[in-house]
Amino acid sequence: MTIAIEILTKKDCCLCDDAKEIVERVLPDYPITLTLTDIESDSVLFENYKERIPVIRINGEESFVYKTHETTLRKKLDKLI
């Protein structure tokens, strides 16, 4: 089973950079497909998320907002495999 992770992000967002770094650290250990979605490229996403980023969705479900913790991410992923 492949796990879909999507990070809602935008330019010049240091919290987004942190979230991407954490997800990239766990990528080799799990069957993950990663999608980065720039909220500034979609007016509806931008309106919904403006300052509420990064958001990490795991299989479509919002799992982290603002801060991402590697240990918690690994626990959530472990439950899915």
Order of alpha helices (4+ residues) and beta strands (2+ residues): beta-alpha-beta-alpha-beta-beta-alpha
